[in-house]
Structures are given as structure tokens and as C-alpha cells.
């Protein structure tokens, strides 16, 4: 929700992954806006609309993946009916890939691509037709502005606003925290939207944060949440060819006596020495996506080219260095 006053109060309706929303809210906070968060899913559209109306919002921001689109559309219609003066905008993967779905909602506009700069420009008073990255209605039909290039230096963005979730039950005392350390994915798995998303805007799609940026967020989490026992460094995969793994591990070692670490890896991109480096740096486990036990399904349907022998080798290497695999 965005008020059109100098002390703008912002609430985002979030239904899925918390961290992208937390990063967006942190960016807006840095711009001087007061930020809040509402999360729905089990509520009926009418119940969600009533909860939003109680906050006296001037604008409501929705985010959605494909499975959530119909719910977001229904809530937008209920909110437009109950509070016709409210501004409604959308963002997230579904609207970036399917901006034409705006016409099936009561949203005013949806953001295509990364939302930090585009949303801040609108909050400053710019019209949708003057800001890159917005799809919006006109008397002539739907218009879609080409988005700005992907943000090149994601380390310059503020760390995620983890505190936005503190009001939700159990969040402050939950011992496992996550930090997003990259954006984008270099692979083209057929079941995933990342390949399509990579072509939404120009510029490098896969970007890793710097080690100092990651360290700042680890330190902030440890200080704000003393119950934390593990920190997951979240990326599509920690890839030595794209990330400064040595620098990231150097940071992790500083805090290994306080918390344990985990991350995502991909079969075929690491060896036993890579896992030894992680283990020495305080990583107790890695996540490894297998998708299917059938080599044929992986190869012909999912376009994942590793063999079952490769899977066994990955588990053998992890066992040798004493690091767990989830």
C-alpha cells in the first residue's frame, strides 16, 4: 500500500517467496518510505480485501507466480469493488512473463522486470507511461514499456528487510534464516521460468553479490535474531565460475563458530576440493536438486544432463568430507 504523501506507507501483498519482497521493501525504506507487509493465502478474496481496507491504503502492491495469479486477480477485483479509489499494481515472475494478464485483473498496472527502480519512480509521482518496465491500460489498449536493464550491481542494493516478517507467528524465534546472494540462473531447465525471465530485460541476468555485501547481512541477522543457528546462502547454485567462492567462504569462516551455513549446488559443477572448502568454512550441508530418478526423463524432458553415476559420485564426495546433502 502506498500513500501519496511525503511519509508514504507501503504494504505489499505477498503470497510466496519472502526474500524478494524483503529486498524490495528495504529499497523503498532507504528511499524514505515507511513500509509494512501483509501476507494472504487461506483468506477468501473478500476477507483479504477487508483486511487491506482496514489499513487505509492508497495503493496496494501484489506479487505472484503463475499458481497464485487467479487468487491475486480475485483479490484485486474484490478490493476494487470495496474501495474503488485505491491504486493497485502488480509484479513478480508471472506479471514479468505475462503482462497481458493485467486485463484479467483490476490492477492499474504491472511491473515487468526488476521492480525497485520502476516502483520508486512511480512513488515519486511519475506516470506509468514515462517509466520503463510498466504495463498499463490506455484507451487504445494495453501498453508495455521496455524495462530497464537488469540491475548490474546488486551489491549496491540494501540488504533485505527481514524485520518485515517479525509480526508473523514464530518468525523472530525461527532458528534458520536465508540470505539471497544472487539473482538469475544460467540454466535452461524446461520446468523453470528462468530461461524466459532472462530475456525480459537486457544485460547480465546472473549476478552474485560481493562478499562484503553478504557479510553485512549475515552480521545483521545474527545481531537482530540471537536464536539463529543456521544461515542458508540462497542462490540457484553456488557456481565457482560465476561467484567468488573463496571470498564468500572467507566471510563464512568468520561466523562459523556462531552459526552453520548451507547453500545450493548443482551436479557437475563441483569436485571434492570444492566441498572441502565449504566444510572448512562452516557449511554443514548443501541442497542438491535431483528432479527425477530417471536418466531419460532428466535428459529428454527436463534437459538435465547428469547421470545416476554422477549422483552417486556427488554423495560419495560429500560423505568423504563430512558435509550433508539435502
Residue pairs with C-beta under 8 A, 6 or more apart in sequence:
1 9
1 10
1 11
1 36
1 52
1 55
1 57
1 58
1 59
1 60
1 61
1 86
2 8
2 9
2 10
2 33
2 57
2 58
2 59
2 61
2 87
2 123
3 9
3 57
3 58
3 59
4 58
4 59
4 125
7 33
7 34
8 32
8 33
8 34
8 123
9 33
9 34
9 35
9 36
9 57
10 25
10 28
10 33
10 34
10 35
10 36
10 61
10 123
11 35
11 36
11 37
11 38
11 52
11 55
11 57
11 60
11 61
12 21
12 24
12 25
12 37
12 38
12 61
12 62
12 63
13 38
13 39
13 40
13 48
13 52
13 60
13 61
13 62
13 63
13 72
13 75
14 21
14 37
14 38
14 39
14 63
15 39
15 40
15 41
15 63
15 64
15 68
15 71
15 72
16 63
16 64
16 65
16 68
16 92
18 165
19 160
19 178
19 179
19 180
19 234
20 63
20 92
20 180
21 37
21 63
21 164
22 160
22 161
22 162
22 164
22 165
23 116
23 157
23 158
23 160
23 161
23 180
24 115
24 116
24 119
25 35
25 37
25 161
25 164
26 157
26 158
26 159
26 160
26 161
27 116
27 120
27 157
27 158
28 35
28 116
28 119
28 120
28 123
29 35
29 158
29 161
30 158
31 120
31 123
33 123
35 161
35 164
36 55
36 164
37 164
37 165
37 167
38 51
38 52
38 55
39 168
40 48
40 51
40 75
41 71
43 51
45 71
45 74
45 75
45 77
45 78
46 78
46 82
48 75
48 78
48 79
49 75
49 78
49 79
49 81
49 82
49 83
50 82
52 60
52 79
52 83
52 86
53 79
53 82
53 83
57 83
57 86
58 86
58 87
59 86
59 87
59 88
59 89
60 79
60 86
60 87
60 88
60 89
61 89
61 90
61 91
61 119
62 72
62 75
62 76
62 88
62 89
62 90
62 91
62 92
62 107
63 90
63 91
63 92
64 71
64 72
64 90
64 92
64 93
64 94
64 95
65 92
65 93
65 94
66 93
66 94
66 98
66 193
68 94
69 94
69 98
69 101
72 90
72 105
73 101
73 104
73 105
73 106
76 88
76 90
76 105
76 106
76 107
77 105
77 106
79 86
79 88
79 106
80 86
80 88
80 106
87 108
88 105
88 106
88 107
88 108
89 107
89 108
89 109
89 110
89 111
89 119
89 122
90 102
90 105
90 107
90 109
90 110
90 111
91 110
91 111
91 115
91 119
93 193
93 197
94 101
95 101
95 102
95 110
95 111
95 112
95 135
96 111
96 112
96 113
96 197
96 200
97 193
97 196
97 197
97 200
99 110
99 112
99 135
99 142
99 144
100 135
100 142
101 110
102 109
102 110
102 135
102 136
102 137
102 142
103 137
103 142
108 128
108 136
108 137
109 128
109 134
109 135
109 136
109 137
110 134
110 135
110 136
111 118
111 119
111 133
111 134
111 135
112 133
112 134
112 135
112 144
112 145
112 147
112 200
112 201
113 133
113 147
113 148
113 150
113 200
113 201
114 133
114 147
114 148
114 150
114 151
114 183
114 201
115 133
116 151
116 157
117 133
117 148
117 151
118 131
118 132
118 133
118 134
118 147
118 148
121 130
121 131
122 128
122 131
122 134
128 134
128 136
128 145
129 136
129 138
129 143
129 145
131 145
132 145
132 146
132 147
132 148
133 145
133 146
133 147
133 148
133 201
134 144
134 145
135 142
135 143
135 144
135 145
136 142
136 143
137 143
147 200
147 201
148 201
149 201
149 202
149 203
150 183
150 184
150 201
150 202
150 203
150 204
150 205
150 207
151 157
151 183
151 207
152 203
152 204
152 207
153 207
154 182
154 183
154 207
154 208
154 209
154 213
155 209
155 210
155 212
155 213
159 213
159 216
159 217
159 220
160 179
160 180
160 217
162 177
162 220
162 221
162 224
162 225
163 224
165 171
166 172
172 225
172 227
173 227
174 227
175 227
175 228
175 229
175 230
176 228
176 229
176 230
176 231
176 232
177 221
177 225
177 228
177 230
177 231
177 232
178 231
178 232
178 234
179 214
179 217
179 218
179 221
179 231
179 232
179 233
179 234
180 209
180 234
180 235
181 208
181 209
181 214
181 233
181 234
181 235
181 238
181 243
181 248
181 263
182 206
182 207
182 208
182 209
182 235
182 236
182 242
182 243
183 205
183 206
183 207
184 194
184 197
184 198
184 204
184 205
184 206
184 207
184 236
185 192
185 194
185 198
185 205
185 206
185 236
185 237
186 205
186 206
186 236
186 239
186 242
187 194
187 195
187 236
187 266
188 194
188 195
188 303
189 195
189 291
189 302
189 303
189 304
190 301
190 302
190 303
191 291
191 302
194 236
197 205
198 205
206 236
206 242
208 235
208 242
208 243
208 244
210 244
210 247
211 244
211 247
211 248
211 250
211 251
212 251
214 233
214 248
214 251
215 251
215 254
218 231
218 251
218 252
218 255
218 259
219 255
221 228
221 231
222 228
222 255
222 258
222 259
228 259
229 259
229 260
230 259
230 260
230 261
230 262
230 284
231 255
231 259
231 260
231 261
231 262
232 261
232 262
232 263
233 248
233 252
233 261
233 262
233 263
234 263
234 264
235 243
235 263
235 264
236 264
237 264
237 265
237 266
237 269
238 245
238 248
238 263
238 264
238 265
239 266
239 269
240 269
240 270
240 274
241 269
245 274
245 277
246 277
249 277
249 278
249 280
249 281
250 281
252 261
252 281
252 282
252 283
253 280
253 281
253 282
255 282
256 281
256 282
259 282
260 282
260 283
260 284
260 285
261 278
261 281
261 282
261 283
261 284
262 283
262 284
262 285
262 286
262 287
262 326
263 278
263 283
263 286
263 287
264 286
264 287
264 288
264 289
265 286
265 287
265 288
266 288
266 289
267 288
267 306
267 310
267 311
267 314
268 305
268 306
268 310
270 314
270 317
271 317
272 317
272 320
272 321
275 286
275 317
275 318
275 321
275 323
276 321
278 286
278 323
279 321
279 322
279 323
283 323
284 323
284 324
285 323
285 324
285 325
285 326
286 318
286 323
286 324
286 325
286 326
287 325
287 326
288 314
288 325
288 326
290 311
291 298
291 302
291 304
292 298
292 301
292 302
292 304
293 308
295 307
295 308
298 304
298 305
298 306
299 305
314 325
315 325
318 324
318 325
